[in-house]
Amino acid sequence: MKTSLALAAAVTAAVALAGSAGAQNGKTEKCYGIAKAGQNDCQTATSSCAGTSKKDAQADAWIGVPAGVCAKIVGGSTTPRKG
């Protein structure tokens, strides 16, 4: 439960930071390891399309965030991780 709460807080923080420089210049980046199950933006190594990730914070599932925001999210990575 604490992991889900932390993940929700991290995603909320990312949305709150949408006014950052990345959002202002319109650039986005892939942020791996922060999507809720079924909420990823595109395919993963184990699923074929958006919205098909199997678990919260799946290491190879990503969502698009304003450039520079992913580094501010606990558990977020701009490169896919194994696991």
C-alpha positions as CSV (number, residue, x, y, z in Angstrom):
1,M,0.0,0.0,0.0
2,K,2.8,2.4,0.8
3,T,4.3,1.8,-2.7
4,S,1.0,2.7,-4.3
5,L,0.7,5.8,-2.2
6,A,4.3,6.9,-3.0
7,L,3.7,6.2,-6.7
8,A,0.5,8.3,-6.6
9,A,2.4,11.1,-4.9
10,A,5.2,11.0,-7.5
11,V,2.8,11.2,-10.4
12,T,0.9,14.0,-8.7
13,A,4.2,15.8,-8.3
14,A,5.0,15.3,-12.0
15,V,1.6,16.8,-13.0
16,A,2.2,19.7,-10.6
17,L,5.5,20.4,-12.1
18,A,4.0,20.6,-15.6
19,G,4.7,24.4,-15.5
20,S,8.4,23.6,-15.5
21,A,10.8,24.7,-18.4
22,G,10.2,21.3,-20.1
23,A,6.5,21.9,-20.3
24,Q,6.9,25.5,-21.4
25,N,9.1,24.6,-24.4
26,G,6.8,21.6,-25.3
27,K,9.4,18.9,-25.0
28,T,8.6,15.6,-23.4
29,E,10.5,12.6,-22.5
30,K,9.8,8.9,-21.7
31,C,9.8,8.2,-18.0
32,Y,10.0,4.5,-17.1
33,G,8.9,2.8,-13.9
34,I,6.2,5.2,-12.8
35,A,3.1,4.2,-14.7
36,K,0.2,2.6,-12.9
37,A,-0.9,-0.8,-14.2
38,G,-2.7,-0.4,-17.5
39,Q,-1.8,3.3,-17.8
40,N,1.5,3.1,-19.8
41,D,1.8,5.2,-23.0
42,C,3.3,2.6,-25.4
43,Q,4.4,-1.0,-25.7
44,T,6.8,-2.7,-23.3
45,A,9.0,-5.8,-23.6
46,T,6.1,-7.9,-22.4
47,S,3.0,-6.1,-23.8
48,S,2.2,-4.9,-27.3
49,C,0.4,-1.6,-26.9
50,A,-0.5,1.3,-24.7
51,G,-2.5,0.6,-21.6
52,T,-1.4,-3.0,-21.2
53,S,1.3,-2.9,-18.5
54,K,0.6,-5.6,-15.9
55,K,1.7,-3.9,-12.7
56,D,2.3,-0.5,-11.0
57,A,5.8,0.8,-11.6
58,Q,6.6,-1.8,-14.2
59,A,10.3,-1.2,-15.0
60,D,9.9,-1.2,-18.8
61,A,6.6,0.7,-19.0
62,W,6.7,4.4,-19.6
63,I,4.6,7.5,-19.8
64,G,5.5,10.8,-21.4
65,V,6.3,13.7,-19.0
66,P,7.6,17.2,-19.6
67,A,11.4,17.2,-20.2
68,G,13.3,17.3,-17.0
69,V,10.5,16.1,-14.8
70,C,11.3,12.4,-14.7
71,A,14.6,13.0,-12.8
72,K,12.5,14.6,-10.0
73,I,10.2,11.5,-9.6
74,V,11.2,8.8,-7.1
75,G,11.6,5.6,-9.2
76,G,11.5,7.4,-12.5
77,S,14.2,6.7,-15.1
78,T,14.7,8.0,-18.6
79,T,16.0,4.5,-19.6
80,P,14.1,1.2,-19.2
81,R,15.2,-1.0,-16.4
82,K,15.1,-4.8,-16.1
83,G,12.6,-6.3,-13.7
